[in-house]
Amino acid sequence: MSPRFDLRSLLERVEAAAPIDAVTAVTAELATLSGATEVSFLIADFSGQALVRLGTETRAPDGSRVRGPEHAATLALAGTVHEQVLRTQQAVVQPGDEGACVIVPVTDRGDAIGVLELVLPELPDEQEMADISAAGHALAYVIIANRRHTDLFEWGQRTTPFSLAAEIQRRLLPSAFTCEAGQFTLAGWLEPAATVGGDTFDYALDRDSLQVSVSDAVGHEVGAALLATLLVGSLRNERRRGLGLGDQTRNANDAVTAHSAPGEFVTGQVMRVDLHTQEAQIVNAGHPFPLRLRDGRVEEVELAIDLPFGVQAGTEYRLQRFPLEPGDRVVFVTDGMQERNAASLDVAAALAATAALHPREVVHELGQAVLRATGGVLRDDASVVCLDWYGGPPRERDSRSGASDLLASD
């Protein structure tokens, strides 16, 4: 049996490696300590339907994408054990004639980054499984830290080339699509149209509040992406200045109005949840109503409708109370989930059918539902954000959790 996996030693090895070699440093250290004959990291692609195995071997597998010494082999997820691990976030051990294949999730706060796959000469014991799972958790932090310095991971995840509009749109989305945070779990997803339609979603968490937004800029391609940039950039700027929801939305509206042409606007909703009082406020700027799943029943949450952002300077947006109770699942959508060639999709029924799933799975299921309804050809972007609200008091961060527990060793 191998000695217990030393995460401190692992992270020191990662720090000594170049950012582009960070994953290789992890897998090499893990192979040495576990006795694995093969160790691979597979990253989730941007479609959510495949994993990508990155490598630098002399001979790239057939069908791989190649960029210089790098190659990327795409593996479809549907019906595979890898899909099971990603969806459930539970490790799987597959016994074989000569050992076992172990697949563990690489995840941070519920955000499924990929999986770690090891081929071991014998079945792992309980302690070895715990160490391998901890390595998967550590790898998530390694990727998050090192992808800031290289395009390798971004290139690997792009199994379909991006247009300029898609590139701009991608930069507007949060860096993590899922967040588990004690009082709530939140997940978002965007299914882009063939011609990018200007959808975005965003969220931010601080000590006192959670803020969530979803928006849809009029038009398509670069024009819509630039218009979305105006709104998202302004909302983020005002939020980071510490302004309240009313000031944020008023100033964002004025920015879009000042810097866009007549007839250009953005619909959207911005919600702020006070984590102490557990009360929520929302601004509705001409956007489709949210859906709420409560006690097994799905219904629209009807809101007063204010003008979209960018229609009229000086608009004062109403801060509406949003009814939120522990156990609620709230889903925000853009009209691409409901209109044009997606009009046949019963979003409420699709949401009800996902009641038992994690929000990360919910948004993927709804994304797949809209693709099925449109035959895989969307005429408009379709975005969805799912918020599961558990309530209770804000939970203090345990000093032993998070990055600190990755440094613990015996």
LINMOWO-V286350 format. One record per residue. PHI is phi in degrees with one decimal (* if undefined). OMEGA is omega in degrees with one decimal (* if undefined). D_LAST is the distance of its C-alpha to the last C-alpha in Angstrom with 2 decimals. Layout:
PHI|OMEGA|D_LAST  PHI|OMEGA|D_LAST
//
This chain:
*|179.7|16.71  -79.2|174.1|14.47  -66.0|-177.8|10.91  -58.9|-176.3|8.42  -62.4|-176.5|9.55  -101.3|-176.7|8.15  -70.3|177.2|10.06  -63.5|177.9|10.17  -61.9|179.3|11.89  -60.4|-176.8|13.97  -67.4|175.2|15.28  -64.8|177.8|16.15  -66.2|177.6|18.09  -63.2|-179.6|19.79  -61.1|-178.8|20.88  -78.9|-178.4|22.41  -92.1|172.4|24.39  -68.4|-178.5|27.61  -52.8|-177.6|27.55  -71.2|-179.7|29.56  -104.1|-174.8|27.01  -61.5|-179.9|23.90  -66.2|177.8|23.85  -60.4|178.0|24.55  -62.2|179.3|21.56  -65.8|-175.9|19.30  -66.8|178.3|21.16  -66.9|178.8|21.27  -64.9|-179.7|17.54  -66.3|178.2|17.10  -63.5|-179.4|19.93  -63.3|-174.0|18.50  -80.0|-177.3|15.12  -96.4|-175.5|16.79  78.4|-179.0|20.00  -66.2|176.0|22.06  -85.4|176.2|25.66  -144.7|173.4|26.18  -136.4|-178.4|24.16  -133.0|168.9|26.26  -109.7|177.3|26.10  -119.5|-176.4|29.15  -97.4|179.1|30.12  -71.1|179.0|32.45  -81.7|-174.2|35.88  -73.3|177.9|37.94  -78.8|-175.6|40.20  77.8|-176.3|37.49  -113.5|-176.0|39.05  -153.2|168.6|37.22  -113.0|-178.8|34.04  -124.9|177.1|34.19  -95.2|-179.7|32.45  -90.3|179.7|32.30  -161.1|178.4|32.55  -133.1|179.9|34.07  -60.7|-176.6|35.14  -59.2|-179.2|38.55  -110.2|180.0|40.22  -76.1|175.9|39.65  -57.0|178.8|39.93  -55.2|177.8|43.42  83.9|-178.7|44.05  -74.4|166.5|41.26  -82.4|-176.1|41.89  -129.0|173.5|41.67  -140.7|-175.7|41.34  62.3|179.1|41.33  -78.7|-176.2|38.44  -88.4|170.9|36.75  -139.7|-176.4|37.58  -137.6|179.7|36.85  -105.3|-176.6|37.56  -94.4|177.9|38.22  -119.4|177.3|37.39  -63.5|-175.7|39.21  -88.3|-168.2|37.07  -51.6|174.3|39.65  78.3|-176.5|39.03  -100.8|175.6|35.94  -66.5|176.9|32.50  -64.3|176.7|31.23  -62.2|179.2|33.40  -59.4|-179.3|31.96  -66.0|179.0|28.36  -63.1|-175.8|29.53  -70.3|-174.6|31.65  -90.7|-175.0|29.38  58.6|176.9|26.02  -120.7|179.5|24.79  -66.5|177.2|23.34  -128.9|175.1|25.78  -114.2|179.1|25.44  -110.8|179.1|28.72  -65.5|176.7|29.10  -131.9|-179.9|31.38  -64.9|-177.8|33.24  -129.5|177.9|30.68  112.3|-175.0|27.27  -158.3|171.0|26.52  -105.3|-179.1|26.59  -114.7|178.9|23.79  -124.5|-179.0|24.64  -124.6|179.4|22.37  -72.1|170.0|23.53  -108.2|-168.6|22.81  -147.7|175.2|23.46  -136.1|-179.6|23.15  50.1|176.3|24.59  86.3|-179.8|26.66  -83.1|-173.3|28.11  -79.5|-177.4|28.17  -84.6|-179.9|27.74  171.0|178.5|27.65  -137.5|175.0|25.79  -111.6|-175.2|23.45  -121.6|179.7|24.91  -126.4|171.1|23.50  -107.5|-175.3|25.50  -108.1|-179.8|23.48  -72.0|177.5|25.09  -151.6|-179.9|24.15  -61.3|179.5|23.22  -75.1|174.2|19.55  -85.8|-175.0|17.93  -60.4|-179.2|16.47  -66.6|178.5|12.80  -64.5|177.1|14.19  -64.0|178.2|16.36  -63.3|-179.7|13.70  -68.9|179.0|11.99  -65.9|177.7|15.55  -63.0|176.9|16.52  -64.0|176.9|13.76  -64.8|176.0|15.14  -61.9|177.5|18.54  -65.0|178.5|17.71  -60.5|-178.7|16.38  -61.5|177.1|19.57  -58.6|178.2|21.69  -65.0|179.5|20.64  -61.5|-179.5|21.21  -66.4|-180.0|24.66  -58.1|-178.2|25.62  -70.9|-171.2|24.89  -90.1|179.6|26.54  -70.9|175.3|29.53  -66.4|-171.6|31.02  -107.7|-176.1|31.74  -148.6|174.9|33.20  -91.7|-173.6|35.62  -56.9|-176.9|33.98  -66.9|178.4|32.34  -61.3|178.1|35.48  -60.3|-178.5|37.67  -61.7|-177.1|35.73  -77.2|-176.7|36.05  -91.3|177.7|39.79  -72.4|172.8|41.23  -123.5|-178.7|44.49  -59.7|178.6|45.81  -92.8|166.5|46.06  -80.0|176.6|49.33  -60.2|179.4|49.52  -61.3|179.6|49.79  -66.3|177.0|46.68  -61.0|179.2|44.79  -64.3|-178.6|45.88  -60.5|-178.9|45.14  -59.7|-178.3|41.59  -67.8|-179.1|40.85  -84.3|-175.8|41.94  -82.7|178.1|39.43  -64.5|-176.7|36.02  -70.0|174.8|33.16  -121.3|-177.4|31.43  -86.7|-179.8|33.76  -132.8|176.9|31.54  -143.0|172.2|29.79  -102.0|-170.7|28.09  -142.2|173.5|28.09  78.8|-178.8|28.14  -76.9|-176.0|31.87  -157.5|165.0|32.89  -129.0|-177.1|32.24  -130.7|175.6|34.43  -146.3|177.6|35.27  -132.2|177.8|38.08  -155.2|177.4|39.85  -132.7|171.6|42.89  -100.6|-175.8|45.19  -76.2|173.4|47.32  -74.8|176.5|51.02  -58.6|171.2|52.64  -113.8|-171.8|53.83  -49.2|-172.5|51.12  -106.3|172.9|52.27  85.3|176.3|50.38  -74.0|171.4|47.93  -148.6|165.8|44.78  -143.2|-176.1|42.21  -156.4|172.5|39.73  -155.4|176.0|37.41  -151.9|-177.8|35.58  -124.4|170.4|33.40  -127.3|-175.7|33.19  -66.4|-172.6|32.39  -110.4|-171.3|35.78  -152.8|168.9|37.01  -116.3|175.5|36.76  -120.3|-177.2|39.52  -130.0|176.4|40.54  -138.4|172.3|43.46  -140.3|-175.5|45.31  -150.5|-176.0|48.33  -146.9|180.0|50.95  -82.7|-180.0|53.06  -66.1|176.2|56.61  94.7|-178.2|57.50  -141.0|175.6|55.63  58.0|-169.1|54.05  -61.2|179.5|53.56  -58.7|179.1|55.77  -67.7|179.8|53.76  -65.1|178.6|50.43  -69.1|177.8|51.73  -65.1|176.4|53.04  -62.8|178.6|49.69  -60.8|177.6|48.10  -57.7|-176.6|50.45  -70.5|-176.0|49.43  -63.4|178.7|45.66  -61.9|-180.0|45.52  -69.5|178.3|47.65  -60.0|179.2|45.75  -65.0|-179.6|42.45  -62.2|-179.3|44.08  -67.5|178.0|45.65  -63.8|-177.8|42.49  -73.7|172.3|40.48  -78.3|178.1|43.26  90.4|-178.8|42.49  -78.1|177.4|45.77  -74.9|-174.5|46.43  -60.6|179.9|47.15  -62.7|179.3|50.91  -68.2|178.8|50.87  -57.3|-174.0|48.42  -72.4|177.4|50.65  -64.3|-178.6|53.89  -68.2|177.3|52.80  -64.6|176.7|51.36  -59.4|-179.4|54.67  -64.1|178.9|56.61  -65.4|179.3|54.56  -64.6|179.4|55.20  -62.5|-175.9|58.87  -71.6|-170.8|59.29  -115.6|178.5|57.77  -125.6|-179.3|58.94  -83.0|175.6|62.34  -54.4|-179.7|64.53  91.0|176.3|63.53  -95.6|-178.7|59.85  -156.1|180.0|57.50  -134.6|171.5|54.14  -84.9|179.9|53.65  -178.0|172.0|50.44  -133.9|176.7|48.61  -129.3|-178.7|46.17  -118.1|174.9|44.40  -123.7|178.3|42.42  -109.5|174.5|40.50  -78.5|-174.0|39.89  -74.6|179.3|36.47  -92.6|179.0|37.56  -82.5|-177.8|41.05  62.6|175.8|40.16  -104.3|-176.7|43.54  -121.7|172.4|44.26  -122.8|-178.4|47.00  -142.0|170.2|48.20  -109.4|179.5|50.70  -117.3|-178.3|52.61  -99.8|174.4|54.34  66.1|-171.8|56.48  -108.9|175.9|53.65  -56.6|-176.9|53.49  -65.4|173.3|52.41  -69.7|173.9|48.84  -112.1|178.8|48.31  -128.9|173.6|46.58  -102.4|-179.2|45.36  -138.0|178.6|45.58  53.0|176.0|45.96  82.0|-177.1|46.62  -115.5|178.3|49.38  -102.4|176.2|49.45  -148.0|173.9|51.76  -72.4|172.2|52.44  -96.7|-175.9|51.69  -74.7|-177.8|54.99  -129.5|169.5|54.92  -64.3|-173.3|57.63  -108.7|173.2|58.08  -100.8|-178.2|58.27  -63.3|172.2|59.26  -59.6|177.0|56.90  -68.1|177.2|55.35  98.7|-179.0|57.83  -81.9|-174.8|61.06  -146.2|178.7|62.25  -62.8|176.1|61.10  82.9|179.6|60.56  -63.3|174.8|59.61  -98.9|-177.0|57.94  -88.6|-178.9|55.51  -74.6|175.2|55.38  -89.3|-175.1|52.10  -98.1|175.6|52.21  -69.5|177.7|50.19  -106.6|-177.6|48.08  -68.9|-175.5|47.75  -135.6|179.7|44.10  -128.7|175.9|42.77  -53.8|-177.4|39.40  97.7|179.3|39.34  -71.6|166.1|41.51  -116.3|-178.5|41.02  -114.2|-178.5|42.93  -123.0|175.5|43.81  -103.0|-177.8|45.42  -133.7|167.9|47.41  -103.5|-173.3|49.77  -69.7|174.7|53.25  -65.7|175.2|52.26  -84.1|-169.0|50.88  -131.2|-171.4|54.29  -120.4|-179.4|57.12  52.9|-175.1|58.91  -80.0|173.4|58.03  -99.5|-173.6|55.13  -63.4|-178.9|57.59  -77.4|-178.5|57.55  -77.1|173.5|53.91  -88.9|-174.4|53.56  -63.5|-179.4|50.45  -62.6|179.3|50.50  -66.7|178.9|50.62  -64.8|177.9|47.86  -67.0|179.5|45.68  -59.8|-177.9|46.49  -71.8|-178.1|45.47  -104.1|-172.3|41.93  -56.3|-175.1|41.30  -89.7|-173.9|38.40  -93.0|172.3|36.57  -69.1|178.8|33.85  -51.8|176.7|35.51  -58.9|178.6|34.08  -75.6|-179.6|36.00  -58.7|-175.6|39.01  -66.4|176.5|39.76  -68.7|179.4|39.52  -63.1|178.5|41.79  -67.1|175.2|44.30  -62.8|177.6|44.23  -66.9|179.7|45.00  -62.8|-179.4|47.70  -71.7|176.3|49.50  -67.6|176.8|49.35  -64.2|-178.3|50.91  -66.6|-176.8|53.56  -105.5|-177.9|54.50  66.5|178.3|54.37  82.3|-179.2|51.53  -121.7|179.8|53.74  -81.6|175.0|53.07  -93.5|176.8|55.83  -150.2|175.4|53.64  -55.9|176.2|49.95  -129.1|-178.8|48.29  -118.2|179.4|45.35  -147.3|174.0|43.51  -125.3|-178.9|40.90  -115.5|178.3|39.49  -117.2|170.7|38.14  -98.1|-177.2|36.78  -105.1|-179.1|37.01  -99.5|179.8|35.09  77.8|-175.0|35.93  83.1|-178.5|34.47  -71.0|174.4|33.36  -56.0|-176.6|31.24  -97.5|-179.3|27.58  -65.3|179.5|25.62  -70.4|177.7|22.70  -74.4|-177.9|19.42  -61.7|179.6|17.48  -87.7|-173.7|14.29  -98.2|176.4|16.18  69.4|-173.7|17.58  -62.5|-176.6|16.44  -62.5|-178.0|13.89  -74.5|176.9|11.73  -75.6|-177.7|11.91  -94.8|-176.9|10.14  -70.8|174.8|7.00  -149.5|-179.3|3.76  -72.3|*|0.00
//
